[in-house]
Amino acid sequence: MRVTAVSGGIGGARFLRGLLAVLDPADEVTVIGNTADDIWLFGLKVCPDLDTVMYTLGGGIDETRGWGRHDESWQAKEELAAYGVEPTWFGLGDRDLATHLVRTQMLEAGYPLSAVTAVLSKRWLASLRPPVRLLPMSDDRVETHIVIEDEDGRRAVHFQEYWVRLHAQVPTHDVVVVGQRESAPAPGVLQAITSCDVLLLPPSNPVVSVGTVLGVPGVRDAVRSTNAPVVGVSPIIGGAAVRGMADQLLTAIGVEVSSAAVAAWYGARSGGGLLDGWLVDTSDAASVPVLAASGIRTNAVPLLMRDAATTAAMAGATLQLAEQCASDRSR
């Protein structure tokens, strides 16, 4: 079975780890990673979501933070701060720094991000079974900016500043994805969507993770046209984001913070949208018949990824729902 997943960082990566635990070693997994969170810092290209997927699946992640390397040290960050180099609010760990140095050297040598990601992934993903291929959504520069309002008035800031420096604790008015309209899918992205047997939208941020991938020209049409069942997992449980700032950003774009509203925002494939199936938490079970009536087959299971066992169970439930959706489509 060929499984393709559209993933952001922490939530998507942890879901993927659970998915690998329930798949057959002979299956194949392709992950299309969000790159709109990427940022240039200290002359280095930093790809937070791609790195989080690599480190999580490859066993190098800091499990407590959910991002960055385990056993990390911060001497380079301290030295940069001592020189007064900005920004001081975003720190690169000493072990993590090597990834960004290699990536930047290869980019400056003329290699596209997709080729660089393939090289970096060999260290972390080569021994995985089932095998995992990690693709950036685009080789082009695409950056999410958030329109905020603070003491300096209404202005747009890079997503990383909004999340890391401001902790999403400022009035949020809009999401602007710079360069998205001019971008193209990275090599292999459209084929991974149209030729897979199952297409999954893990519980990543629907606006600035999954949403930015879907916004790359050609990707949304590929999702609509694939023969594979398209199944998503709600990042909202009981009217709140499990982690991150999805609630603030959904509100900023006018979408209610609920599992049902996010599913409706993606839309049913039978009505021109994207979803065949949607997994919600048991606390949101009341939305099951409502979404089913809209054309989205919906199941309710526990969605909190407390540990490896609960995460694997949730991933298994996602594949079961995909089987049900495939059966519906074959009728």
N, C-alpha and C positions, 0 to 999 in steps of 0.2 A: 504494500500500500504506500502510495506517495502522499504525504501530508505537507501542506504549505500553511504557514502561520504568519500573520502580520503582527509584529511585536514592537512594543515600546521597551522600557527598561525593566524596573524591578518586578512589577506584577507579571508582565509578559514572560520574563526570564524564569521566574519561579514556576509559572504554569508550564512552561516548556520542559523544565526539569521533571515535573510530574508526568508530563506526556511521554517522555522517553521511557519512564518506568513501566508504562502499560503497553507500549508498542512492541511489536515483534522485532528482534534484531535485524531481520531481513527487510524491514520497512525503510523508507527514506523520508527525511524531514528537510524541508527548505524553510528558512526563516527570512522574511523580508523585514529588515530593521529600519526603524525611523531614524532619519538623519537630520531632521529639522531642529533638533536640540543641539546640533553641533556648534562649536564655537572655536574661534582662534584665540589662544591665550599664550602670552609670553613667546609668541612666534611659533606656537605649536598648534596643530590641528587636533582638537579633542572631540571624540565621538562617544558621548556618554552611554547612549542606548546600545550601540553595537558592542561596546566594551563590557557593559553589564551582562549582555547575553553570553559573550565569550567567557567571561570570568565565572558566571554562575554555572553554565553547563560544563565548563572545564575544571571546576573545583578550585578556582582561585579567588572567589568572591569573599568579601567581608560579610559574613552572615548576619551580623548584628546591624550594620548600617544598610545592607542590601545593595551597596555600590562600592566601587573601589576594591583594592586588593586586601587580602587578609595579611596579618603581620606587617602592616604598613608603618612607615616612619615618615616624618614631615620636615626633614632638615632642609631640603631645597626650598620649601615654602617659607620656612623661617628666614633663610638667607635672602630670598627675594624681598620679603617684608623689611628686612634690615636695610636693604638698599632703597626702600621706599617705592618699589615697583608696584604699580596697580595692574589688576585689581587685587586687593588683599582678601576680598570676600570669597574668592574661589581658589582652593588649594589643590595642587597636584601632588599626590604622594610620591615618595622616592621610587617605589617599585612600579607604580602606575606610570611614572614618567617615561620609562623605557618604551612602553607601547606608543606613546605620543611622539617620541623622538623617531622611532622607526617609521611610523605612519607619515610624519612630515617629510622625512628624507625621501621617501619613495614618491610622495606627491610632488615634491619639488624636482624630482628627477623625471617627471612626466607621466608616471603611472596613474591611471584613474583610481578613484576610491574603491571601486569593486575589485580591482586587481590587488590593491593593498590589503583590503579586508580578507581576501582569500589567503594571502600570505600570513597575515597575523593569525587567522583562524586555525592554521595548521598546528600551531603550538597547543591550542586549547581544545580543538574539536576533532582532531584526526583519529583519536582512539575510541570515539563514541560509537556505540551500537544501540539503536540504529544510527547510521551516519547522519550528520547534520551539515548542511550547507548554509552559510550565512551570507545574505546579499544586502547591501545598502539599497534603500529605495531608489536612489538616484546618484549618479556620479556628479551631478551639478550642485552648486552651492544653493541650498535652500535653508532659510532660517526663520524660526518662529519668533515673532515679536508680539508683546502684549501691551495693549493700550491701557495705561494706568492713570491714576490721578493722585498726586501727593503735594507736598509743599511747593514743588516746582511747577505745579499745574498739570494739565493733561498732556501726556507724552507717551511715546512708544519706547519700550526697553526690550533688550534681548530676553528671551525666555529664561536663560540661566540667571540673569540678574533678578528677574521677577521671582524666581523660585528659591535661589540660593541666598541672595542678599536680602530680599524683601520678604521671603517666606510666604509669598502670596497673601500678605496681610495688608494690602492696600486696595482701594476701590478699583475694580477691574471692569473695563468697558468694551474691549474688543480683542480679537485675536487676528493678527495679520501675518500671513506666511509669505515672507519676501522671497522672490525668485521662483515660487512654485509654478506659476503659469508658464514660465519659460523653460522649465525643467523637463527632462525626459526620464523614463524608467531606466534603471541600470540594466546592463545585459543580464538576461535570464529572468528578470522579474515577471514580465508578462507571461512567458512560457511556464514559469512555476505556478502561476495562477490558473492558466487555461488547461494545463495538462495534468493537474493533480487529481487525486481521488477524493480528498477531503480538504476544504479550505476553512481555516479557523481564525477567528478574531479573538485572541485571548483578552483577559481582563486588564488591558492597558488603557491609558487615558484616551477616551473616544475623540477628544478634540485635538490634542497636541501630540499624540502618538499614533494611534490607528488612523485618526482623521487626516493627519498630514500625509501619511502614505497613500491613502485613498485619493487624496487631492492631486497627486502627481498625474499629469495628463496621460490618459490611457489606462490607468489602473482601475478606476471605478468601472469603466466599460468592460474590462477583462473580468472583473468579479461578477458583473451581471451576466456575462456570456458563458462562464465556465460551466461544464457539465457536472462538476463536483458539487455536493451539498455545501452550503456556506453556513457555518454555525458560529455564533458569537457567545461570549461569556460576559455577563454583566459586571462592570467595575463598581456598580452602585449596589449597596446592600442596605435595606431599610431606610432609604432616602438620604444616604450619605456615602461619600467616597471612602473606600477601605483605606486608601493611602493616597497622598498627593493632593492635588488641587483641582481635581475634576469638577467638584461642586462649584467652585468659583468660576471656572471657565465655561461650564455648561450654562450657568446663569448669565454670563457675559454675552453668550451668543443666543440667548433666549430659549434655551431648552430646560425644561423642568428637571430637577435632580431626582430622578427615580429610574429604576431599572426599565420600567415600561416606556418611559419617555425616551430613553436612549435607544431602545429597540425601535421605536417609532421613527426616531431621527435617522437611523440607518435605513429603515424601511423594509417592507417585504419584497422579495424578488418577484413574487407574483404580481405586484403592483408597480414594478419598475425600480424597486429599491435593491437592497443587497442581501438580506437575510432569508435563509430558509428556516433556521432554527435559532433559538435563544435560550440560554441557561440562566435562570435567576435563582437567588437564594430562597430557602424555604420560608424566610420571613416575608418574602414578596410573592408568595404563592397565589395571592388574590389576582395577580396580573396575568396568570396563565390563561384563563379563558378569554380575557380581553385581547391579548396578543394573538391567540389562536384564531380568534374571529377575524383579525386583520390579515391573516395569511402567514403568520410566523408561528411555527410549531414551538411550543415553549414547555420546558420541564423545570421543576423546582427541586434543587438539591442543596446541601450545605456548600457554600462557596468560600468560606474563610480558609485560607491556606495556612493552617496552624503548624503543620509539620509535613514530613514527607508522605506519610500515609494518607492524610486528608487531601493533600494536593494531588496525589496519584488517583485517588477516588474521584475527585472532581474532573480530572482529565479523562478518566475512563467514562464518566457520565457524559462528557462532551462528545466522545466518539460514539457512544450509544445513541445519542440524539442525532448525530450525523447519519447513522445507519437508518434511523427512523425517517429522516428527511429524504434520504436516497430512495427508500421504499415508496414514500409519497410521490416523488418525482417520476418513478417508473410506472406508476399506475395510469 
